[in-house]
Amino acid sequence: RLDVVVPNAGINGVFAPIEDITPEEWDQTHNINVRGTFLTVKYAIPHLRTAGGGSIVVVSSVNGNRIFSNFGFTSYSCSKAAQVTFAKMAAVELAQWDIRINVVCPGATKTSIGENTFPRNIDRIRIPREFPQGMIPLQQRAASAEEVANAILFLASDEASYITGTEMYVDGALSLFQG
């Protein structure tokens, strides 16, 4: 029996000026982040319907719909925005089968995602900006993976039984501060 699905696989890909991103690099980021989410949800739906409903929690990012000041993140940010839009469309469609779908949008999180991040020529497009010390307002630190997981657990739980089509930001107010 399947009750909960968490499409979480993703890459940062290439961070570069738009004119420097190859179509293949763009496609790789979108195939993993967006197509991967789509396929995971698509093939989970029959199992969730058979179970009488369930919960899907997509892991996106604050870079998809709340922070637009990270230079070179265009491909990644567009892929994360697409995940949010996909979840909202799916929420309306899947509600008739008591399948909820929500999105967790983490900010800075202590993970190994930096291993698949490839910055290139960012200095060409960077606009000088300065943020005060302690860039993350809440506790001045990145989130732990466990803190993001706790948000996912809540959205997947019965305590969130009437929540669907919603984003939850897990970023210590970073996106409100930096936006």
Secondary structure, 3 states (H helix, E strand, C coil): CCCEECCCCCCCEEECCHHHCCHHHHHHHHHHHHHHHHHHHHHHHHHHHHCCCEEEEEECCHHHCCCCCCCCCHHHHHHHHHHHHHHHHHHHHHHHHCEEEEEEEECCECCCHHHHEEECCHHHCCCCCCCCCCCCCCCCCCECHHHHHHHHHHHHCHHHCCCCCCEEEECCCHHHHHC
